[in-house]
């Protein structure tokens, strides 16, 4: 079973292995190739979050136009849920 340190190392080793594989893949890329990867990554994240971002913009617009305080509170709650959904989508994409 091992001590706590050994268990932690065993738990983290797959992540370390994955990082090392990515390092091997990326460390030989040129500056321009890295910039291209960055653009690809940003496009991928945008693809994952664009529908949610559209909803966020719409709810913000509605909230800004609303004069009813209860409606504004409901929209704020909805907005916070959408922002959390967007943040989860970003985390999942990473």
N, C-alpha and C positions, 0 to 999 in steps of 0.2 A: 504494500500500500504506500509506503514512503512517508516522509515527513511533509509538512505543509509546503515547503519550498519546492520539493520534487513534484508534488501534485500540481502546483502552479506552473512550473516549467512544462510539465506534460500537457497541461491545458492550453498553454500559449504556443507551444511548438508548431502546430499547424498554421497559425497566423504568422509566425516568424518565417516559416518555409514559404508561405505565399508572398510575403514581402520580399524575400530574397529572390524569388522567381521574377517578380515585377522589376526589381532592381536590375537583374541581368538583362531583362527586355529593354529597359529604358535608359540605362546608363551609357549605352553606345549610340544613342540617337544624337543627331546634330541639333544645334539650336533651332534651326528651321523645322526640323521634324518634331521637336518638342512643342513648338508653337502650333504646328498642325494638330498634334494630339490634344493640346489645350482647346483648340477650336472644336474638335470632334467631341470632347468631353462636355463643353458648354452647350453644344447643340443637343447632345443626348439629354442633359439635364433639362434644357428648355422643352424638349419633346415630352419629357415625363411630367413637367409641371405646367405647361401652357394652358391646358383646360382648367386647372385649378386657379391659375393666375387670372384667367378671364372671369371666373366666378367671383374672385376677390375684388376685382375692379368693379364689377356690377353691384356687389353688395355695398362697397364703399360709396358708389354713386347714389344708390338708394338711401343709404344712411345719411349722406350729406343733404339729400333733398327732403328728408322726412322732418316734420315738425313735431310729431307725436313722440314724447319721451319714451313710452313703452315700446313703440315700434323701433326707435333708435337703439334701445337696450337689447331687443330681440335680434336686431341686425348686427349689433356688436358681438353678441354671443355667437351668431352664425359666422361672422368674420373671423373670430378667434378659432373656431373649429376648422374653418377652411385654411387658415394660416398654419394650424397644427398639421392638417392633412398635407399641405404643401411641404412643410419641413420634414415630415415622414417620407414623402416621395423623394426628396433630395437625399435623405439619409440612405434610403433603399438603393438609390442610384449610385451612391458612393460605394 
